[in-house]
């Protein structure tokens, strides 16, 4: 539900949504999918470039991770990740410097 209510689907775009759904359908009970990029492209009727861009988007948003078969390989096991917490956006208007510094410190600690 958070993906819907927090606008994740709109933010990641239709190609990434399609790939995410495919990975979810193909995933095992641990959220791992063994589909390669070529199979994803075939199943979704998309070219490899669009698949790569969609997977990159999903990784950038922290929704999937990949564990390559071997070091340096592009293919591997795709892992669905829990939906990350959205960063709070500041409302317009003045803010105390202490609030801003507190947010910066929290962000550094979470890395």
Residue, then its C-alpha position, 0 to 999 in steps of 0.5 A: x500500500x505504501x508504494x501506492x500512497x507514497x507515489x512510488x509507481x509514478x516516481x519510478x515510471x512505467x518501465x520500472x513498474x513493469x520490471x518490478x511486477x515481473x520480478x515480484x511474480x517470478x520471485x521465490x519465497x525470499x523475494x529472489x528472482x533468477x530472471x536475466x535481462x534477456x528473459x525480462x525483455x522477452x517476457x515484457x516485450x521491451x528491448x534490453x536498453x529499456x530493461x537495463x534503464x528500468x533495473x537501474x532506476x529500481x536500484x537507484x530507488x532502493x527497491x531491488x539489489x543484484x547479487x552477480x553470479x561471479x564478480x564483474x558479471x552483469x547477470x545474477x540473482x535479483x532481490x526484491x527489497x523492502x520499500x524504503x522510507x521516504x525522506x521527509x520534504x521540508x515545507x516552504x518557509x524558514x527553518x531553525x538552523x538546529x533543525x537543518x543540522x539535526x537532519x544532516x546528522x541523521x542522514x550521515x548516521x544512516x549511511 
